[in-house]
Amino acid sequence: MATILVIDDEESIRTLLRGVLEKAGHQVLEARDGREGLAVYQRTPVDLVIMDILMPDTDGLEATLQLTREYVDAKVIAITGAQGDRNFLDVAKLFGARRTFEKPFDLNEIMAAVKEMLES
């Protein structure tokens, strides 16, 4: 069982991901924005972070960069609803995200990426 932090300003996305991740046996922590997510990570280092890119306050790009600079082993999956603009996801990879997905995403693909990253 892994501990996974879901950082997204949309409660419906957090709830959806929490449900499938817990069903797969993982413990899930949640945060509403990058600043809150960084604070949660600092208190409770986790095995994997699923991070939305576009959020108020500290966005996902800034939070991903801070997280991967402070914690070299941090594993981040970046997600975004900014469809048609792969730029956000490309920048997220440059900032340390290991995988990226556009919303709406395929839950099976997300879960496959989670499994792969937790095994690496």
Summary of the structure (lengths in Angstrom):
residues: 120
radius of gyration: 12.6
end to end distance: 14.5
largest distance: 35.5
contacts: 397
relative contact order: 0.17
helix: 46%
strand: 20%
